[in-house]
């Protein structure tokens, strides 16, 4: 076991969750090279559309050196392959389910018609069959073996990600590996002189705990994920692992030239929040984008705070460091093994014609005066004595119930209040943060957001405006254990 300078793992700050410790022999940090997920190639293109096929299957991967981890992988990979779509060019992804459990695929940040949004009851049953047709299907639009997801991609350039959304079992199935990047590009972004190619790197940050044989530890009541979903009561606040994986590798190392890099940071963890910081702190993160794409203008950040589901696009200029410098990305909310994320080793000088322009994009500001109504959404734990669960407006999720009817095109204020840490995510359209604790938005509330970090006893107001697609969508907590334990609500657009 690695000691991390003698620091004991202690209860992490700034978290709602329980720490689950590994029993496996863990590598020294900064010894495993950073993997970058392969970019998926379309199986077919026609004049209007790109077509992809992804097979969801189990695979044994060497995540920890010398050990094998059985994962659920998109194409058997963790993270899954990265899809890249052009704004305005439809993408159709056919998912084949060769796992032994039902799945649903949600494109997080996608502006997607309801029948392709991966609603938790719109399941793809296993190719090999599924004995129990009623349990966990809840009357959704169920398909056998495969399903086509159609993404019109009428949205701006942004870092999206796709992940499992199966009713009651999202947390366990994402934990086992069902997550990948889906990038959207557009002409506006392509015209900017930002770092590109192998200096544009997606970084999926997750925390996991491993058993002695290398398998993932996860406290589910039903290891087969067949009948009972959720997590054991001890871990209902959220599962926090003691190993930080970036793109599936533990505390990896990346060799970088002394040049600018664009890092697309994604917190794909079930419950853990991170506050990222570079050391030595010779250069800031230049934040250029958030969940919904480019900001108006770049913003210097000393740290980046990411709750589950959130993304931040940053540029780091490694020319600020002498060649040979080891630059660590740390997590100031972590302790011991979770205080470290990864290391960048600066190799040598290199040509670099990239820069970060003073103006990046135009983000249309939504205003309080445009709002036609205010809705309250209260996120809290079920009272003692009730079945252990998490509630929105005092109710557990019911797939047969619509909690709000919203008119397409209307601007509304949605007011989120919280007992503990709840990262709140809305499907269909991004929103803008209007206020936090009655004051100005926070430093990480910039631009278009689809997930907002709501802290204990906090009120956050956001301005939402849903467009284009009529149907049933979700608002939910992106702490995946909370989500599985009923912290979701449905809204209907029309
Ligand atoms: Cu929550």
Boltz pocket constraint, residues with backbone or C-beta under 6 A from the ligand:
constraints:
  - pocket:
      binder: B
      contacts: [[A, 379], [A, 390], [A, 421], [A, 422], [A, 423], [A, 477], [A, 478], [A, 479], [A, 482], [A, 483], [A, 487]]
      max_distance: 6.0
